[in-house]
Amino acid sequence: MQYKLPSLHLTLANLLLITHILPIVRTQTSDSKVITIGAILSNQQYADRFTELVRNLTAPEGYVYRGVYIIASNNPVNTATDICNQLLPEQVM
């Protein structure tokens, strides 16, 4: 199944933040492997869309997808801290 992204009006700042999808890391659970997808998003609307998109992805057999995200702060130092404290512990590199 292919999932088509809906059209969204994006500013350059939002586009830069929404495209900072972090690489995928695979971890092992008891029955299947988890593919964790992390993102840094500019607002809750994009976070809700990201969650929906990850939920609708079709994972290869034996795998499941899991999405984690943070909402970027206006302060880049706070965003970097959130990445370290919230995304990296989720095994998203």
QUIURKA-V406574 format. One record per residue. N is the residue number from 1. RES is the residue in one letter. PHI is phi in whole degrees, -180 to 180 (999 if undefined). PSI is psi as a letter, one per 20 degrees, with the letter a starting at -180 (999 if undefined). NEAR is the number of other C-alpha atoms within 12 Angstrom. Layout:
BEGIN
n: <N | N>
res: <RES | RES>
phi: <PHI | PHI>
psi: <PSI | PSI>
near: <NEAR | NEAR>
END
This chain:
BEGIN
n: <1 | 2 | 3 | 4 | 5 | 6 | 7 | 8 | 9 | 10 | 11 | 12 | 13 | 14 | 15 | 16 | 17 | 18 | 19 | 20 | 21 | 22 | 23 | 24 | 25 | 26 | 27 | 28 | 29 | 30 | 31 | 32 | 33 | 34 | 35 | 36 | 37 | 38 | 39 | 40 | 41 | 42 | 43 | 44 | 45 | 46 | 47 | 48 | 49 | 50 | 51 | 52 | 53 | 54 | 55 | 56 | 57 | 58 | 59 | 60 | 61 | 62 | 63 | 64 | 65 | 66 | 67 | 68 | 69 | 70 | 71 | 72 | 73 | 74 | 75 | 76 | 77 | 78 | 79 | 80 | 81 | 82 | 83 | 84 | 85 | 86 | 87 | 88 | 89 | 90 | 91 | 92 | 93>
res: <M | Q | Y | K | L | P | S | L | H | L | T | L | A | N | L | L | L | I | T | H | I | L | P | I | V | R | T | Q | T | S | D | S | K | V | I | T | I | G | A | I | L | S | N | Q | Q | Y | A | D | R | F | T | E | L | V | R | N | L | T | A | P | E | G | Y | V | Y | R | G | V | Y | I | I | A | S | N | N | P | V | N | T | A | T | D | I | C | N | Q | L | L | P | E | Q | V | M>
phi: <999 | -98 | -114 | -88 | -71 | -73 | -72 | -131 | -82 | -120 | -83 | -59 | -63 | -64 | -62 | -64 | -72 | -71 | -90 | -86 | -73 | -82 | -58 | -91 | -123 | -105 | -126 | -101 | -112 | -63 | -107 | -146 | -91 | -104 | -104 | -96 | -112 | -112 | -147 | -112 | -119 | -86 | -160 | -66 | -60 | -69 | -65 | -63 | -65 | -59 | -59 | -63 | -63 | -63 | -62 | -91 | -70 | -100 | -83 | -61 | -57 | 88 | -128 | -132 | -96 | -139 | -111 | -130 | -150 | -129 | -92 | -65 | -87 | -67 | -98 | -62 | -67 | -64 | -63 | -62 | -63 | -63 | -60 | -66 | -88 | -115 | -85 | -60 | -62 | -83 | 64 | -102 | -105>
psi: <p | q | o | p | p | q | p | q | o | p | r | g | g | g | g | g | g | h | j | l | p | q | r | p | p | p | r | p | a | g | h | r | q | p | o | p | p | q | q | o | q | h | r | h | g | h | g | g | g | g | g | g | g | g | h | i | q | o | q | q | p | j | q | q | q | p | p | q | r | q | p | p | q | h | o | h | g | h | g | g | g | h | g | h | h | g | g | h | i | j | k | p | 999>
near: <8 | 9 | 12 | 10 | 14 | 12 | 7 | 12 | 10 | 17 | 11 | 11 | 16 | 23 | 18 | 16 | 27 | 29 | 19 | 21 | 27 | 26 | 20 | 22 | 25 | 22 | 22 | 16 | 14 | 10 | 11 | 16 | 19 | 25 | 31 | 33 | 34 | 35 | 40 | 37 | 33 | 32 | 23 | 18 | 16 | 28 | 26 | 20 | 23 | 31 | 24 | 20 | 23 | 26 | 19 | 19 | 22 | 17 | 20 | 13 | 12 | 17 | 21 | 26 | 30 | 30 | 33 | 35 | 37 | 37 | 32 | 30 | 19 | 15 | 12 | 15 | 12 | 16 | 23 | 19 | 18 | 23 | 30 | 18 | 16 | 23 | 30 | 25 | 17 | 27 | 25 | 29 | 22>
END
